[in-house]
Amino acid sequence: MPSTCARRARTPRMRIAENLGMTTIRRRPSTTRRIARSASWPPRPRWRPLRSSSWFRSPRPCRCPPLRSLRRRFPRRAGCRSPAARRLDPSGSRFPPAPSRRRPVVRSFHPFLPSGDPMFSKRYWLGLPLAAALFVAPARAQTADSAAETPDPFLNLKAFNPDVSAIVDMFYYDENSDEGMGHVAGEIAGFGHAHAAGEGEEHHHHAADKGFNLRHLELQFSGTVDPYFKATAIAAIDLDDAEMEVAEIETTGLPFGLKVKGGKFFSDFGYLNAQHSHEWDFVDQPLIYQLALGSHGLNDKGVQVSWLAPTPFYLLAGVEAFQGDNEQAFAYHGDGELPEDDGPRVGVGWLKIGPNLPGNHGLQFGAFAATGTHQEEHDGDGDGTTDHWLDGDTSFWGADAVYKYNSPQSYGQGDFALQAEYFSRKKDLDLVAHDLAPHLVGNSRIDEQDGYYVQATYGFLPRWRAGLRWEQVGLTNESELPSGETEDFGSSDRASAMIDFTPSHFSRLRLQANQGSYETAEGTEDVTEVYVQWMVSLGAHGAHNF
């Protein structure tokens, strides 16, 4: 019967020898040879087959000492070590500790080497699908934007759990005007005009009452619909009514830097127009926005196509088409004496360029233009009913510039921002009906006004900012009459100063004072205003644009 080394399990070569009827010849080595053996234990068995074969190499006989003899001479340790192994062992012991007879808890496993692993077959077949998934996932990620791939829309959990936020904006207001700043703003020469009662959309300037005011409660829902679209809905709720400010769908996966947005949204006309009121650095709008675009700015139903150019600097261009139901800039009535006009009735184009600046500096320039249908209803005698109607078009053009420095200090200390905008408006209107003076029908009127503002903010302490703003409207403020004469209405200006404290990203306190001098039909009127604003934000809210 074949025999093996007493201290080592049978190896595959030994099992082959047994099957062939081979036996081993063992010889007890001398003590000197036992001490000089290799440090590995148990030692490799050395045996010699009794029957030679042409394909099998005959090894030496086993030189391992008997197990009983080793236990008698070395009861705690077994084996022998080479001089090199003894030099590597700092303890100086001649023999390694005896191997533990306990069954190991964790056994080494290699998924592609089945020797000695009884679970190899099961693990191998279970590992194949996992390996295939790991190789296929990067390939799908690289071709996600390909039209050939059809991603599963249910993979994106954002579509079922959108970001929800609420912003509460309230302030205390006081002024020294008897009739109120809202009335004064509506009477600024060259910009103000009366509307008939009961018209489709009320014309107002978000006039504040003396005392406490709730501007609105802004509810926002936003999220990614699928790999191709994201959606945003913003509702502004005040004490009197509710309004859907934004309801837009935007693409996310178009090639060549293209992006399409549709629904009701704020135009990227200018710099400040696309910002919501809680993003402003001051409580109120600049005068040129308030008088030329209205309290809501250029916000309408339409579609936008933008293109991010593959240039080494920032270059973004876009065009927009709107229905033309804007509150003031592109008003449309289409009833009574005014002609009907199908939409879209407003077209907008803009360009934004941002050169690369070193460090924490940022700079952006913009240019924009817009044109569209504009209609007006007027109450000439002030009896509350419309008595004459005008129809024509309005065009805008302008430019903006923004510089920002992001200080490395904490909580906004040292941050500096400087921004300025200028734009001009031209209205070319024809009188289509006049109840009090029918003989004037057919006359035309061309109005041209412009304005600008410059503002700067600086973080003088952590969480504390101070800001100054200077603005003028009516540098060009004239009207060309049907007789060919030109009427000039003069200019108005206003200076503002503010200081605010931002405890966190979700709250802000602000104190602001305005001092304005306004040209009205009754003469120059000086108005001083004071605001104390308090804003809080609840829920997830996206980062603001540059």
C-alpha positions in Angstrom: 0.0 0.0 0.0 1.5 3.4 -0.9 2.6 5.6 2.0 3.0 9.4 2.3 4.6 11.8 4.6 2.9 11.8 8.0 2.8 15.6 8.4 1.5 16.6 4.9 -1.7 15.9 3.0 -1.4 13.9 -0.2 -0.6 16.0 -3.2 -2.0 15.5 -6.7 1.3 14.0 -7.8 1.2 11.5 -4.9 -2.3 10.5 -5.8 -1.3 9.9 -9.3 1.6 7.7 -8.1 -0.8 5.7 -5.9 -3.1 5.1 -8.8 -0.2 3.8 -10.8 0.8 1.4 -8.0 3.9 3.2 -6.9 5.3 3.3 -3.3 7.7 5.6 -1.5 11.0 4.9 0.2 11.6 7.0 3.3 14.9 7.4 5.1 15.6 9.2 8.3 18.1 12.0 7.8 20.8 12.9 10.2 20.4 15.6 12.9 22.6 18.1 11.0 20.5 17.7 7.8 17.3 18.2 9.8 18.5 21.5 11.3 19.6 22.8 7.9 16.3 22.1 6.2 14.1 24.8 4.7 12.0 27.0 7.0 8.7 26.1 5.3 6.7 23.6 7.3 5.4 21.0 6.6 8.3 20.2 4.3 7.7 19.0 0.7 7.6 15.2 0.6 10.2 13.5 -1.4 9.5 10.1 -2.7 10.6 7.7 -5.4 8.4 5.5 -7.5 9.3 1.8 -7.5 8.3 1.6 -11.1 9.8 4.0 -13.5 8.0 5.7 -16.3 9.2 7.7 -19.4 6.9 10.6 -18.7 7.3 10.8 -14.9 10.4 12.3 -13.2 11.6 10.3 -10.2 11.9 12.5 -7.1 14.2 11.9 -4.1 13.0 9.8 -1.2 11.2 11.6 1.7 13.7 13.1 4.2 11.1 14.3 6.8 11.8 13.2 10.4 9.2 11.0 12.0 6.4 12.9 13.7 6.8 11.0 17.0 10.5 11.8 17.2 9.9 15.5 16.6 7.2 15.7 19.3 9.5 14.0 21.8 12.5 16.3 21.1 10.6 19.5 20.5 7.2 19.3 22.3 6.1 22.9 21.5 7.6 23.4 18.1 8.1 21.2 15.0 10.1 21.5 11.9 13.5 22.9 11.1 14.7 26.2 9.7 17.5 27.2 7.3 20.3 29.7 8.4 18.8 32.4 6.1 15.3 31.9 7.7 16.9 32.1 11.2 18.6 35.4 10.3 15.2 36.9 9.3 13.5 35.9 12.5 14.4 38.5 15.2 13.2 36.2 18.0 16.1 33.8 17.3 13.9 30.7 17.6 15.0 27.8 15.6 11.6 26.4 14.7 8.3 28.1 13.7 5.2 27.5 15.9 3.2 24.4 15.2 0.4 25.0 12.8 -3.1 25.3 14.3 -5.3 22.2 14.0 -8.5 24.3 14.1 -10.5 24.6 10.9 -9.9 28.1 9.4 -12.9 30.4 9.4 -12.0 32.1 6.2 -10.3 30.3 3.4 -8.5 32.0 0.6 -10.5 32.0 -2.6 -9.6 32.9 -6.2 -12.5 32.9 -8.6 -10.4 31.6 -11.5 -8.3 29.0 -9.6 -10.5 26.0 -8.6 -7.9 24.0 -6.8 -8.9 23.1 -3.2 -12.2 25.1 -3.3 -15.3 22.9 -3.1 -17.6 25.8 -3.9 -15.7 26.8 -7.1 -18.3 25.6 -9.5 -21.2 27.4 -7.8 -19.2 30.6 -7.3 -17.9 30.5 -10.9 -21.3 30.4 -12.5 -22.7 33.0 -10.1 -19.8 35.3 -10.8 -20.2 35.2 -14.6 -23.3 37.5 -14.7 -21.7 39.9 -12.2 -18.6 40.2 -14.3 -20.6 40.7 -17.4 -22.6 43.5 -15.8 -19.4 45.3 -14.7 -18.1 45.2 -18.2 -21.4 46.3 -19.9 -22.1 49.2 -17.5 -19.2 51.4 -18.7 -20.1 50.8 -22.3 -23.7 51.9 -21.7 -22.5 55.0 -19.9 -20.3 56.0 -22.8 -23.2 55.6 -25.3 -26.0 57.1 -23.2 -26.4 60.1 -25.5 -26.6 57.9 -28.5 -30.0 57.7 -30.3 -29.6 53.9 -30.5 -29.8 53.6 -26.7 -33.3 53.8 -25.1 -32.7 54.4 -21.3 -35.3 53.4 -18.8 -37.1 56.5 -17.5 -37.8 54.7 -14.2 -34.2 54.6 -13.4 -34.2 58.2 -12.3 -35.8 58.5 -8.9 -35.8 62.3 -9.2 -38.9 62.1 -11.4 -40.8 60.6 -8.5 -39.2 62.8 -5.7 -38.7 66.3 -7.0 -37.1 69.1 -5.0 -39.7 71.2 -3.2 -39.0 74.6 -1.6 -40.9 77.5 -0.2 -39.6 81.1 0.1 -41.4 83.6 2.3 -40.6 87.3 1.5 -42.0 90.0 3.8 -40.9 93.5 4.6 -41.8 96.7 6.4 -42.2 99.8 4.3 -42.4 103.5 4.9 -42.2 106.6 2.7 -42.8 110.4 2.8 -45.0 110.6 -0.3 -48.7 111.5 0.2 -50.0 109.6 -2.8 -47.6 106.7 -2.5 -44.6 105.6 -4.6 -46.8 103.3 -6.7 -48.7 106.3 -8.0 -45.6 108.4 -8.5 -43.9 105.6 -10.6 -47.0 105.4 -12.8 -46.9 109.2 -13.4 -43.2 109.6 -14.3 -43.2 111.7 -17.5 -42.7 109.7 -20.7 -43.2 106.3 -19.1 -46.5 106.4 -17.3 -49.9 105.8 -19.0 -53.3 105.2 -17.7 -55.3 102.0 -18.4 -59.0 101.5 -18.5 -60.7 99.7 -15.6 -61.6 96.1 -16.2 -58.9 95.4 -18.8 -57.5 91.9 -19.2 -54.4 92.4 -17.1 -54.0 95.0 -14.4 -51.2 97.5 -14.8 -49.5 98.1 -11.5 -46.0 98.6 -10.1 -46.1 96.3 -7.1 -46.8 99.3 -4.9 -46.1 98.6 -1.2 -48.4 99.7 1.6 -47.0 101.7 4.5 -46.4 99.2 7.2 -46.0 95.4 6.9 -46.2 93.7 3.5 -46.1 90.1 2.3 -44.6 90.3 -1.2 -45.5 86.6 -1.8 -45.0 83.0 -0.9 -43.0 81.3 -3.6 -43.5 77.6 -4.0 -41.0 75.8 -6.3 -41.1 72.2 -7.6 -38.1 71.0 -9.7 -36.6 67.8 -10.8 -35.2 65.6 -13.5 -37.9 63.9 -15.5 -35.6 61.4 -17.4 -32.2 61.5 -19.1 -33.6 64.0 -21.6 -35.7 66.5 -19.7 -36.0 68.4 -16.4 -39.0 70.5 -15.3 -39.6 73.4 -12.9 -42.8 74.9 -11.6 -42.9 78.1 -9.5 -46.1 79.6 -8.1 -46.2 83.0 -6.4 -49.0 83.3 -3.8 -49.9 86.6 -2.1 -52.9 87.6 0.1 -55.1 88.5 -2.9 -54.4 85.9 -5.6 -52.0 83.3 -6.9 -49.9 83.3 -10.1 -47.9 80.7 -12.0 -44.6 82.5 -12.5 -42.7 79.6 -14.1 -43.8 76.3 -15.6 -41.0 75.2 -17.9 -39.5 72.1 -19.4 -35.9 72.0 -20.4 -33.8 69.5 -22.4 -30.6 68.1 -20.9 -29.2 65.7 -23.5 -29.1 67.6 -26.9 -25.7 67.4 -28.8 -23.5 70.3 -30.0 -24.2 72.5 -26.9 -27.9 73.0 -27.8 -30.6 73.4 -25.3 -34.4 73.9 -25.7 -36.7 75.3 -23.1 -40.5 75.7 -23.4 -43.4 76.8 -21.2 -43.8 80.0 -19.2 -40.4 81.4 -18.0 -38.3 84.5 -17.5 -36.5 85.6 -20.6 -32.7 85.8 -20.5 -33.1 89.4 -21.8 -30.6 91.4 -19.8 -29.0 90.3 -16.6 -31.5 91.0 -13.8 -34.6 89.9 -15.7 -34.0 86.1 -15.3 -33.6 86.5 -11.5 -36.4 86.0 -9.0 -37.0 88.7 -6.4 -35.3 86.8 -3.6 -32.1 86.8 -5.7 -32.0 90.6 -6.0 -29.3 92.5 -4.1 -31.8 95.2 -3.2 -35.5 94.9 -2.1 -36.9 96.6 -5.2 -36.2 96.6 -9.0 -34.2 99.2 -10.8 -36.3 102.0 -12.2 -35.7 101.1 -15.8 -37.0 97.6 -15.2 -40.0 98.8 -13.3 -41.0 101.4 -15.8 -40.2 99.7 -19.1 -40.8 96.0 -18.4 -43.2 96.1 -15.4 -43.0 94.5 -12.0 -42.8 91.0 -13.5 -40.2 91.7 -16.1 -40.2 89.9 -19.4 -42.0 86.8 -18.3 -44.3 85.0 -20.8 -45.2 81.7 -22.5 -42.9 80.7 -25.3 -39.9 78.7 -26.3 -36.1 79.3 -26.1 -33.2 77.8 -28.0 -29.7 78.4 -26.7 -26.3 77.3 -27.9 -23.1 77.0 -25.8 -20.2 77.5 -28.2 -17.2 75.2 -28.0 -14.8 78.1 -27.4 -12.0 78.4 -24.8 -14.0 81.2 -23.2 -17.7 81.3 -22.2 -20.0 82.1 -25.1 -23.7 81.5 -24.9 -26.2 82.7 -27.5 -30.0 82.3 -27.6 -33.2 83.2 -29.3 -36.7 83.2 -27.9 -40.3 83.5 -29.2 -43.1 84.5 -26.8 -46.8 84.7 -27.1 -46.8 88.4 -26.4 -49.0 88.7 -23.3 -46.5 90.7 -21.2 -47.9 93.0 -18.6 -46.4 96.2 -19.9 -43.5 95.8 -22.4 -45.5 93.9 -25.0 -49.1 94.3 -23.9 -51.8 92.8 -26.1 -55.6 93.2 -25.8 -57.0 92.1 -29.2 -60.6 93.1 -28.3 -62.8 96.1 -28.8 -61.3 98.5 -31.3 -57.9 96.9 -31.3 -57.0 94.4 -34.1 -56.4 90.7 -33.3 -53.0 89.3 -34.0 -52.0 85.6 -33.7 -49.0 84.6 -31.6 -46.1 84.4 -31.2 -45.9 88.2 -31.2 -42.5 88.8 -29.5 -39.0 87.8 -30.6 -35.9 88.1 -28.4 -32.2 87.5 -29.0 -29.3 87.7 -26.6 -25.5 87.0 -26.3 -23.4 86.4 -23.2 -19.6 86.4 -23.2 -17.3 85.6 -20.3 -13.5 85.8 -20.7 -11.3 83.6 -18.6 -9.8 85.5 -15.6 -7.2 84.2 -13.2 -7.9 83.4 -9.6 -11.3 84.0 -8.1 -12.4 86.7 -10.5 -15.4 86.5 -12.9 -16.5 88.8 -15.7 -19.4 88.6 -18.1 -20.7 90.9 -20.8 -24.1 90.7 -22.5 -26.0 92.2 -25.3 -29.7 91.8 -26.1 -32.6 92.9 -28.2 -36.3 92.3 -28.5 -39.2 93.4 -30.7 -42.9 92.6 -30.8 -46.5 93.8 -31.0 -47.7 96.4 -28.4 -51.2 97.7 -27.8 -52.5 100.3 -25.4 -55.9 101.4 -24.0 -56.2 104.9 -22.6 -58.7 106.8 -20.5 -58.2 110.4 -21.6 -60.9 112.1 -19.5 -60.4 110.0 -16.4 -64.0 108.7 -16.1 -62.9 105.1 -15.8 -63.7 104.0 -19.4 -61.5 103.6 -22.3 -61.8 106.3 -25.0 -58.9 105.8 -27.3 -56.8 102.8 -28.5 -53.3 102.5 -30.0 -51.7 99.6 -31.9 -48.1 99.2 -33.1 -44.9 97.6 -32.0 -42.2 98.0 -29.4 -38.4 97.3 -29.6 -35.7 97.1 -27.0 -31.9 96.9 -27.2 -29.3 97.1 -24.5 -26.1 95.7 -22.9 -25.0 94.6 -19.4 -21.7 93.9 -17.6 -21.1 92.0 -14.4 -17.9 91.5 -12.4 -17.6 89.4 -9.3 -14.7 88.6 -6.9 -15.1 85.5 -4.7 -12.9 86.1 -1.7 -11.1 83.1 -0.1 -12.3 84.2 3.3 -15.2 82.6 5.0 -18.9 83.5 4.9 -18.7 86.0 2.1 -16.2 88.3 3.8 -14.3 90.2 1.1 -16.7 89.3 -1.7 -17.2 92.1 -4.2 -19.8 92.4 -7.1 -20.3 95.2 -9.6 -23.0 95.1 -12.2 -24.5 97.6 -14.6 -27.2 97.5 -17.3 -28.4 99.9 -20.0 -31.3 99.5 -22.4 -33.4 101.7 -24.6 -37.1 101.3 -25.6 -38.8 102.6 -28.7 -42.6 102.5 -29.3 -44.1 103.1 -32.7 -47.9 103.3 -32.2 -50.9 104.3 -34.4 -54.2 105.6 -33.1 -56.8 103.2 -34.3 -59.9 104.6 -32.6 -60.8 107.7 -30.5 -64.2 108.3 -29.1 -63.6 111.9 -28.0 -61.6 113.0 -31.1 -62.4 110.7 -34.1 -60.6 113.0 -36.5 -57.2 112.0 -34.9 -57.6 108.4 -35.9 -54.6 107.4 -38.1 -52.1 109.6 -36.4 -48.9 108.0 -35.2 -46.8 108.5 -32.2 -43.1 107.5 -31.6 -41.8 107.4 -28.0 -38.2 106.7 -27.1 -36.9 106.3 -23.6 -33.8 104.7 -22.0 -32.2 104.2 -18.6 -29.4 102.5 -16.7 -28.4 101.4 -13.2 -25.0 100.7 -11.6 -24.7 98.9 -8.3 -22.0 97.4 -6.1 -22.0 95.1 -3.1 -19.2 94.3 -0.7 -18.9 91.7 2.2 -17.2 93.8 4.9 -17.7 91.1 7.6 -18.6 87.4 7.7 -22.3 87.2 6.7 -22.6 91.0 6.4 -22.8 93.0 3.1 -23.3 96.6 2.2 -24.4 97.9 -1.2 -24.9 101.1 -3.2 -27.0 101.7 -6.3 -27.3 104.7 -8.6 -29.9 104.8 -11.5 -31.3 107.1 -14.0 -34.2 106.9 -16.5 -35.1 109.3 -19.2 -31.7 110.4 -20.5 -33.5 110.1 -23.8 -37.1 110.7 -23.0 -38.9 112.2 -25.9 -42.0 111.7 -28.0 -42.5 112.6 -31.7 -45.9 114.0 -32.3 -48.0 113.7 -35.5 -47.2 117.3 -36.3 -43.5 116.5 -36.4 -42.7 118.2 -33.2 -40.7 116.5 -30.4 -41.6 116.7 -26.8 -38.9 116.1 -24.1 -40.0 115.0 -20.6 -36.7 115.1 -18.7 -35.0 112.5 -16.5 -35.5 111.0 -13.1 -32.9 109.5 -10.8 -32.7 107.5 -7.6 -29.9 106.5 -5.1 -30.2 103.5 -2.8 -28.1 102.1 0.0 -28.6 98.8 1.8 -27.0 96.5 4.4 -28.0 92.9 4.9 -27.1 90.0 7.3 -27.3 86.4 6.1 -27.2 84.0 9.0 -27.3 81.0 6.6 -28.1 80.1 3.1 -31.8 79.9 4.1 -32.5 83.3 5.7 -31.6 87.0 5.2 -32.3 90.3 6.9 -32.0 93.6 5.0 -32.3 97.3 5.6 -32.5 99.6 2.6 -33.1 103.3 2.0 -34.0 105.1 -1.3 -33.9 108.7 -2.2 -35.4 109.6 -5.6 -36.2 112.7 -7.6 -38.9 112.0 -10.2 -40.2 114.1 -13.1 -44.0 113.9 -13.3 -46.6 115.9 -15.2 -47.1 118.0 -12.1 -43.4 118.7 -11.6 -40.4 117.2 -9.7 -41.3 115.1 -6.7 -38.8 113.9 -4.2 -39.5 110.7 -2.3 -37.7 108.9 0.5 -38.3 105.2 1.1 -37.3 102.8 3.8 -37.4 99.0 3.7 -36.8 96.3 6.4 -36.9 93.0 4.7 -37.0 89.4 6.1 -36.7 86.4 3.8 -36.6 82.7 4.7 -36.3 79.6 2.5 -37.5 76.1 3.3 -36.5 72.9 1.4 -34.0 72.2 -1.3 -33.2 75.2 -3.5 -30.8 75.1 -6.5 -27.7 77.3 -6.9 -28.1 80.7 -8.5 -26.5 81.6 -11.8 -23.5 83.9 -12.2 
